[in-house]
């Protein structure tokens, strides 16, 4: 009897998607962002394909940040997988436009990279054709359109989205059940954000909780300090309400 995917539990739906991939290949590559969703996907892929046949790739904006690497290192040790590290594709645009850093001669002539360029490099390094991602329908309107268009199984692009039908509560419950530590929160906002970026709420959180990492970021992108200075001037001298105040901040009242 054929069971419709819509009638499966989220975990059973994940297993079905990964079995469908396994029917076509014996190896899989996981896009490991360091966030909670990608950890669940990596764990599920190891359970389906085995550690030796599961690879992951991680993209960094600044190499060697502890706040990002601690989760990646943990996954490598616990699950026994190989994680390939690559510069983030957005760095090509950052260098090209001299964002948060002095302009380099010739940087504006470089080719702008895209996600598919890093995927191509990761596939070549790992020998895997299929890539699993932790995208969920609840992430955004754009994700809903993308995931529903392929129903979580992109044959042409050789991508699979095993957590398509999961909600956030299911992800947290899975991590608790499997005793995975949560990734460090890299935001002073109430929302759970784990990626390194250049928004004020992320920079403030890293400066406060991971000062050594913040120093590394400033070494590569020295102008981020002017962004935080401008934010702090709005808070004090200009008395302007910022988006950090609108969405909730642990620095309120300081």
C-alpha positions in Angstrom: 0.0 0.0 0.0 1.4 3.4 -1.0 1.2 6.0 1.8 0.7 9.6 0.8 3.5 11.8 2.1 1.0 14.3 3.5 -0.3 11.6 5.9 3.1 10.8 7.3 4.5 12.2 10.5 7.3 14.8 9.9 9.9 12.3 11.0 8.5 9.6 8.8 8.4 12.1 5.9 12.1 12.8 6.5 13.0 9.2 6.4 11.0 8.7 3.2 12.8 11.6 1.4 16.2 10.3 2.4 15.4 6.8 1.4 14.4 8.2 -2.0 17.8 9.8 -2.3 19.5 6.7 -1.1 17.9 4.8 -3.9 19.8 6.9 -6.3 23.2 7.3 -4.5 25.1 5.9 -1.6 26.6 9.3 -0.5 25.1 12.6 0.6 26.3 16.1 1.3 24.7 18.3 4.0 24.6 22.1 3.9 25.7 22.7 7.5 25.0 26.3 8.5 25.6 25.7 12.2 21.9 26.3 13.0 19.5 23.9 14.7 17.8 22.8 11.5 21.0 21.8 9.7 22.1 19.8 12.8 18.9 17.7 12.6 19.4 17.1 8.9 23.0 16.0 9.4 22.0 13.6 12.2 19.2 12.1 10.0 21.5 11.7 7.1 24.1 9.9 9.2 21.4 7.5 10.4 20.4 6.8 6.8 23.7 6.8 5.0 26.3 6.2 7.7 29.0 8.6 8.9 31.5 7.5 6.2 29.1 8.3 3.4 27.8 11.6 4.9 29.7 14.8 4.2 28.9 18.4 5.1 30.0 21.8 4.0 30.2 25.0 6.0 30.5 28.6 4.7 32.2 31.3 6.7 32.4 35.1 6.5 35.4 35.2 8.8 37.5 32.0 9.2 38.0 30.5 12.6 35.3 32.2 14.7 34.7 30.2 17.8 31.0 31.2 17.9 30.5 29.5 14.6 33.0 26.7 14.7 32.0 25.3 18.1 28.8 23.7 16.6 30.6 22.5 13.5 33.4 21.0 15.5 30.9 19.2 17.8 29.1 17.7 14.9 32.4 16.4 13.4 33.4 14.8 16.7 30.0 13.3 17.7 28.8 12.2 14.3 32.2 11.3 12.8 31.5 13.2 9.5 33.9 15.3 7.4 33.0 19.0 7.1 34.4 20.9 4.2 34.9 24.6 4.9 34.5 27.3 2.2 34.4 31.1 2.1 30.8 32.3 1.9 29.7 33.2 -1.6 28.6 36.6 -0.3 32.2 37.5 0.3 32.7 38.0 -3.4 30.1 40.8 -3.3 31.5 42.2 0.0 35.0 42.5 -1.4 33.8 43.8 -4.8 31.9 46.6 -3.1 34.4 47.2 -0.2 31.7 46.7 2.4 32.9 47.3 6.0 36.5 47.3 4.8 39.0 49.4 2.7 38.9 49.0 -1.0 41.4 46.6 -2.6 42.9 47.4 -6.0 41.3 45.1 -8.5 38.6 43.7 -6.1 35.8 45.3 -8.2 36.9 43.3 -11.2 36.4 39.9 -9.6 33.5 37.6 -10.5 30.5 37.6 -8.3 29.9 34.2 -6.9 26.6 32.5 -6.2 25.4 29.7 -4.0 25.7 27.2 -6.9 29.4 28.0 -7.2 30.0 26.8 -3.6 27.8 23.8 -4.1 29.9 22.9 -7.1 33.1 23.1 -5.1 31.6 21.2 -2.2 30.4 18.4 -4.5 33.8 18.1 -6.1 35.6 18.0 -2.7 33.2 15.4 -1.2 32.4 13.3 -4.3 28.7 13.7 -3.4 26.0 14.6 -6.0 23.0 15.1 -3.7 22.8 17.9 -1.1 20.4 18.0 1.9 19.3 21.3 3.4 17.3 22.2 6.5 14.8 24.5 4.8 11.3 24.4 6.3 7.9 25.6 5.1 7.7 27.8 8.2 10.8 29.7 7.4 9.4 32.3 5.0 7.0 32.9 2.1 9.9 32.4 -0.3 10.7 29.0 1.2 7.0 28.0 1.0 7.0 28.7 -2.8 10.3 27.0 -3.4 9.6 23.9 -1.3 6.1 23.3 -2.6 7.3 23.6 -6.2 9.5 20.5 -5.8 7.7 18.9 -2.8 11.0 18.7 -1.0 12.7 16.6 -3.6 14.5 18.6 -6.4 15.6 16.0 -8.9 17.0 18.4 -11.4 19.1 20.3 -8.9 19.9 17.2 -6.9 18.8 18.8 -3.6 16.6 17.4 -0.9 14.8 19.2 2.0 14.1 16.5 4.6 12.7 18.9 7.2 10.2 20.5 4.8 7.2 19.6 6.9 8.7 20.2 10.4 7.8 23.1 12.6 10.2 24.8 15.0 8.9 22.9 18.1 9.6 19.6 16.4 13.2 20.6 15.7 13.7 21.6 19.4 12.1 18.4 20.6 14.4 16.3 18.3 17.5 18.1 19.6 16.4 17.5 23.2 15.7 13.9 22.6 19.0 13.3 20.9 20.8 15.4 23.5 22.3 17.9 21.0 23.3 21.2 22.6 21.7 24.3 21.0 24.0 26.4 18.9 25.0 29.7 20.5 22.5 32.5 20.0 24.2 35.3 18.0 21.6 38.0 18.5 20.4 40.3 21.3 16.9 40.1 19.9 14.3 37.7 21.3 14.4 35.5 18.2 16.9 32.6 18.0 19.6 33.6 15.4 22.8 31.6 15.1 24.5 32.8 11.9 27.3 35.3 11.7 26.4 38.5 9.9 26.7 42.3 10.0 23.4 43.3 11.5 23.7 45.4 14.6 21.9 42.8 16.8 24.4 40.1 15.7 27.5 42.3 16.1 26.4 43.4 19.5 25.8 39.9 20.7 29.2 38.7 19.4 31.0 41.7 20.9 29.4 41.0 24.3 29.6 37.1 24.4 32.5 36.3 22.1 34.9 39.3 22.3 37.8 37.3 20.7 35.6 36.6 17.7 34.6 40.2 17.5 38.2 41.2 17.4 38.8 38.8 14.5 35.8 40.3 12.6 37.1 43.9 13.2 40.6 42.8 11.9 39.0 41.7 8.6 36.2 44.2 8.4 37.3 47.3 10.4 34.4 49.5 9.4 31.9 47.4 11.3 32.8 49.4 14.4 31.5 52.6 12.7 28.2 50.8 12.2 27.9 50.1 15.9 29.0 53.6 16.7 26.2 55.0 14.6 23.7 52.7 16.3 24.9 53.8 19.7 24.7 57.4 18.7 21.1 56.9 17.7 20.4 55.3 21.1 22.0 58.2 23.0 22.7 61.5 21.3 19.9 61.3 18.6 17.3 59.5 20.8 16.1 57.5 17.8 14.2 54.2 18.1 16.1 51.5 16.2 14.8 48.2 14.9 16.6 46.5 17.8 14.2 48.3 20.2 11.2 47.5 18.0 11.9 43.7 18.0 13.2 43.4 21.6 16.7 43.8 23.0 18.6 42.5 26.0 20.4 45.9 26.0 17.2 47.9 26.6 17.7 50.4 29.4 21.5 50.2 29.4 
